[in-house]
């Protein structure tokens, strides 16, 4: 049986994760099984398997924290979607993060790839 670390509550608070302990354990066990599949695959298989494992992770965990709020299974008060569901602190953090990367809040990120000399 999988156990959580004694300080998992502090980590949950830090990452604003509201999932119950049994969902955290389910997430951990699924990731371990998928990682085992990747490790057991040959180098050539691993490339193909990576996308499959990734989609299995997100499809297997309806409450995965990296899924958009609108696509997640409702857990407590996190079942709202859109910018209004963000707390004031989360909106402020998003704004600071956008400024740090040189763009206004709400603007899409633009990938800048340069290949070769300027």
C-alpha positions in Angstrom: 0.0 0.0 0.0 1.3 3.4 -0.9 1.6 6.0 1.8 1.9 9.8 1.5 4.9 11.6 2.9 4.3 13.1 6.4 4.6 16.6 5.0 2.3 16.2 2.0 -0.2 18.7 3.5 2.4 21.5 3.4 3.2 20.6 -0.2 -0.5 20.5 -1.2 -0.9 24.0 0.3 2.1 25.3 -1.5 0.8 24.1 -4.9 -2.9 24.9 -4.0 -3.8 21.3 -4.6 -7.2 20.4 -3.0 -7.4 16.8 -4.0 -8.1 14.3 -1.2 -5.3 11.8 -0.1 -6.8 8.9 -2.0 -6.7 10.9 -5.3 -3.0 11.8 -4.7 -2.2 8.1 -4.2 -4.1 7.2 -7.3 -2.2 9.8 -9.3 1.2 8.6 -7.9 0.4 4.9 -8.6 -0.7 5.6 -12.2 2.4 7.7 -12.9 4.6 4.8 -11.5 2.9 2.3 -13.7 3.3 4.5 -16.8 6.9 5.2 -15.9 7.6 1.5 -15.6 6.1 1.0 -19.1 8.4 3.7 -20.5 11.5 2.2 -18.8 10.7 -1.3 -20.1 10.2 -0.1 -23.7 13.0 -0.2 -26.2 14.5 3.1 -27.3 12.5 3.1 -30.6 9.2 2.1 -28.8 9.7 4.8 -26.2 9.2 7.6 -28.7 5.8 6.2 -29.8 4.8 5.2 -26.3 5.5 8.6 -24.9 2.4 10.3 -26.4 0.3 7.2 -25.5 1.4 7.3 -21.9 0.8 11.1 -21.7 -2.8 10.8 -22.9 -3.4 7.8 -20.6 -2.2 9.9 -17.7 -4.6 12.8 -18.4 -7.5 10.5 -19.4 -6.9 8.3 -16.3 -7.0 11.3 -13.9 -10.0 13.5 -14.4 -8.8 15.8 -11.6 -5.2 16.1 -12.8 -3.9 19.6 -11.8 -2.5 20.4 -15.2 -5.9 19.9 -16.9 -7.8 23.2 -17.5 -10.4 23.8 -14.7 -13.3 23.4 -17.1 -12.1 19.9 -18.1 -11.5 18.6 -14.5 -13.9 16.6 -12.5 -15.5 18.8 -9.9 -13.7 18.6 -6.5 -15.1 21.0 -4.0 -15.1 24.6 -5.2 -12.7 24.0 -8.2 -15.5 23.2 -10.6 -15.9 26.7 -12.0 -14.1 27.7 -15.2 -12.8 30.9 -16.6 -10.9 33.8 -15.2 -13.5 34.6 -12.6 -12.7 31.3 -10.8 -9.2 32.5 -10.1 -8.6 34.0 -6.7 -7.3 37.5 -6.5 -3.9 36.2 -5.5 -3.8 33.8 -8.5 -4.8 36.6 -10.9 -2.0 38.8 -9.4 0.5 36.0 -9.7 -0.5 35.4 -13.4 0.0 39.1 -14.1 3.4 39.2 -12.4 4.4 36.1 -14.4 3.3 37.7 -17.6 5.2 40.9 -16.9 8.3 38.8 -16.1 8.2 37.3 -19.5 7.6 40.7 -21.2 4.0 40.4 -22.2 0.7 41.8 -21.0 -1.6 39.6 -19.0 -4.0 37.7 -21.2 -1.8 37.9 -24.4 -0.8 34.5 -25.8 2.8 33.4 -25.4 4.8 33.5 -28.6 7.5 31.1 -29.3 10.7 32.7 -30.7 12.9 30.1 -32.3 16.0 31.1 -34.2 18.1 28.5 -36.0 21.5 29.3 -37.1 23.5 32.6 -36.9 21.7 35.9 -36.7 
